[in-house]
Amino acid sequence: MEAMLIDATKKGAEKFHLGTVPTPRPAEGEVLVEVKAVALSAWEKGFTQDDDPRSLTRRTRRRAVNLGLEFSGVVRSDGRRFTHGQHVMGGPHLTKGEKALAQYVAIREEYLAELPDNLGFLEAAALPIGAETALTGLDKATPRPGDSVLVVGASGGVGVYAVQIAAALGADVTAIGGRNSGPRLKELGARTVHSYRDTSFEDLTGTYDAVFDLSGRLRFGEVRKKLSRCGTFVNVNPHKDLAGTAASLFSKRKVPFVYVPHSSTAAQTRILDMVVRGEITPVVEAVHDIGRFRTAFTDLTHNERLGKIVISY
């Protein structure tokens, strides 16, 4: 089958190329899925920016297909939960097994959810890990109607869903995003929007019941000053703030651990139910055919965007 491969001797988007690898055979508990669309994320951005041959060789030596954590497609084998022909979306395991930027992927059935009839492959591919990470973080923050929620990094592939889910829960959402993202973020549910180029976290006034940081830059020591008495700081990179995480153990303010190593049927089904109810809209910045994959990877690293860049087959 055709798959996106990595040449560790090249730099930037030039390191990616289409090649041929064996079509996977699904193991027990897996199904074979013909991939129709893949969304690019911080995972692919990391590979694009890594121009160290030794690092790339180390990162890619265990598997043939290393790219593609969010996808949609058509089931091409019969399993216990899914059967041939069903339209599905999901995300493979972050650290185990082959990824999805290929013609086919063998994936565990508990990572998948069936698409509703009115959701296309391109839109569905933009949902799995981004929306599930947002959902997991807000499940831990438990905002109630009227609570104030700040989303930092709101225009990214997780942030656009954090804004929507928080708004659907009745929260008063403030968003910090890209320079030109304001109007769209307000459409998605943010009441107040700031550009990170013009407004820093320190510039904000008032307090928040939850701060959801997707930039990876904030630390509990600075955030707790802007948290309400029992507020929550949702940090998707807690390993970068171990001291703050430890300090939170002695505070009424919470710092929950958020880690989504793969998609799950339960969470994906909740997300799709929200899509059907109109509470979540898939956010796709651009779609590139597989033949223009280098343009997609270049856009991922060099341009501001709102939501996901999707590669279609």
N, C-alpha and C positions, 0 to 999 in steps of 0.2 A: 504494500500500500504506500501511498505518498504521505510524507510527514515533514514537518518543519524541523530541520536539524541545525546544529550549531558547529561552526568551524572555529575552534579555539585560537587559531592563528590570525584571525581577522578582527577588525575593530568595528564598534558601532553596529548599525543595522546591516553592515556588509557581512557580519559573521553568520547571519541566518541564510539558509538555503533549503530548497525543497529537494528531498532525496527519497529513497525507497528503503523501507524496513518491512519485516514480516508482519502480516496482519495478525493481531493478537487473537488468542483463543481464550474465551471466557472460562474461568475456573469455577468451582462450586460457589454459588452465591453471587455470581457475576452474570451480566448480559453483555452482548456485543452491541455497540451503538454506532451507527453511521453518523458522523459529525456533520452538522449543517452550519453551525456558527460558533465562534469562540470569541469571548471578550478578553481584551488585554488588561492587565492589572499591574500593580507594583511588582509582582513576581517577574513578569516579562521585562519591566523597566529595569529591574536589577540586572538581568542578564544583558540587556542592551548596553548598559553603562559599565559593565565589567569587561575591561579590555586586557586583563591579565591572563595570559595563556595558561599559566599554572593553576590559577584559581578556576578558570572555566573547565579545564581538564578534570580537576578534582570534582567539580560540581556536576559534571555530565557523565562521568564514567560508569555510573550504576544503571543508567537507563538510556534507551534510544531517543525517546520523545520526552523532552524536559520542559516544554512550554504548553500552557493552556490549562488554567485552573477553573474556568467557568465555560460551560458549553451547552448547546442544545442539539438535539438530533433525533434520529429514528431508530428504535430498537430493531435489531436484525437477528436476534436469537430468542428463544423462549426460556424464561426463567420461572421462578416461583411467584414473583409479584408482577412481573412485566412480560408481555408477549410481543412477538414479531409485529412490527408496524406501529406500535404506540409512539407518540411524540413525547419526548421527555426533556428535562433539563437537570443539571447537576454539576458537581465539582469533584474531581478526584482528590485523593489524599495528598496533602502538601508535601510530605516527606517520603511516602511509599508509592512504588509502582509508577507506571507510565502516565504521562499527562495527555491532554486531549487535542493538541493542535496537530491533527492528523486526520486521515480519512475515516479511521475507526478507532474506538477506544473500548477496552474491556473494563467494566466498572461495576463495583458492588451495587446490588439493587437498593440497599438501604441509603444510598447516596442520591437516589433519583426521585423525581416527582413527575407525574403526567401533566402535560400542558392542557389548559382549557382550550376549547375549540377556537376561540377568538384571539389567541396569543400566538404570534408568529415566532419563527426561530430566531430572527435577529434581535427582537425585543427580549425574548426569553433568555438568551445567552448573557444579557447584561445584568441578570438578577442574582444568580446562585450564591456566590460567596460574599459579594458586596452587601446584598440585602440581608443575608443571614447574619453577617457580622453586626450590621446595624441593629437587627432584631435582638440578637443575643445581648448586645450592650445595653439596649433600652429595657430588656427584661430584667437586667441586673440593677438598672437605675430606678426602675418602677415609677416613672413620673405619673402623677395624677392630673386630672383636668385642672387647668389653671396654674400648674407648676411652671417655673421658668427653666428652660433648657437651652444651653449654649452648645452649638456644634461648631467645632474648629476644624477646618478642612472640609467645609460643607459642599464644595463643588466637585469633590472627587468621587470615585466609584463606590465608596461606602457612605460618604457624607450626604449624597443626594437622597439616599434611602433613610438615613438617620433623621433628616429633616422631615421627610414625609411621614414616617412612622410616629415620630414624636408629635407631629401636628394631628395625626389621626387619633392619638391618645388624648387629645385635648390640651396639650402643653402650649405654652407661649414660647415660640422658638425664635432664638437669635442665631444667626448664621454668620460665620466668617469664611469667605470663599474668594475665588478669583476676581480679578478687577471687573470683568464684564458679566459676572454671573448673577448680579443682583436681581434684575427683573425675573429671571427664570427661577431663582431660589424662592422668591416671593410667591410665584405661581405654585411652587411645590409645597408651600405651607409656612415658610418663615415669615414672621411678622416684622423683624428687623434684620437688615443685612449690612455687613461691613466688608470692605475689601481688605485682604490681609496686607496689601501694599500700602494702604492708607491708615489702617487702624490695627494696633497691636493688642494683644490680650491685656497688657497693662493699661491701655487707654480706656478700657471698658469701665463703666461705673455700675454700681448696684451689685446684687448678689444673685446666684443661680442655684436652683435646687439640683441641677445636674449639669456637669460639664463633660461633653463627649469630645475628647481630643483625638483627631485622626491625623494630625500633623506630626506627631511623635516628638514634639519640641517642649511641651509643657511638663512641669514637675509638680508634685503634690505640694511642695513647700510654697509655691507661688499661687497655685490654684485654690488652696484652702482659704485664702483671704477673700475670695469671691464666691465661696460656697455658703449656702445657708447652714444653719446650725447642724442639721442632719443630712446635708447634701452629699451627692455622690460624684466622684471624679472617675469617669470611665476612660481608661488608658489602654489603647491597643498595643502598646509597647512597654509593658511594666518592667521588663528586664533592663530598660534604660533608666529606671528610677527606683532602684531597689531600696535606697535609703528612705524615699518618700513612702513606698509601700510599707516598709517596717514602721515608720512613724504613724501611719494611718491606723495601725493596730491599737494605738492608745488614744484614738480620736473618735468622736461620734460621727465624723465624716468618713464615708466609705470609699475604698479604692478597689472595686472588684476586678478580678482577672478575666479578661476576655480573649479567648483563643478558639478559632474555628479552623481546625485542620482539614476539614472536608465538609461538603454539604450533607444534610440529613433529610430524609423523607419527611419527617414531622415538621421541621422548620420550613422546608421548601413548600410544603402544602399550606402552611399558615401564610406564607408570602403570596402564594398564588391566590388564596382566598381573598387577601387584601387587594390584589390586582383586580379580581373579578368585582369586588365591591367598589372599586374606584378609589381606594385609599392609597394605593401605590401605583405609580406610573413608571415603567422602565425608562431609563434615561440613557439615550444613545447619542453621543457627540458626532460620530462619523462611522460609516461602514465602508470597508475596503474589501474588494474581491481578493481571493487568495493570491492571484497573480500580482497584486500590488502590495504584498506584505511588507516590503521595505518602507514604503510610504507610511504604512500603519505604525511600524516601530519607530520611525523618525518622528511622527506626530506625537507619539506617546512620550517621548523624552524632551521634545523641544517646544511644544506648544501648550498653552493653557487650555483646559477643556472643562466641560461640564458633563459628568457621567462617564460613560464607557466608549472606548473605541472597539469596534467589532470587526472581525475578519469572517467573511462568508465563504462557503464552499458552493 
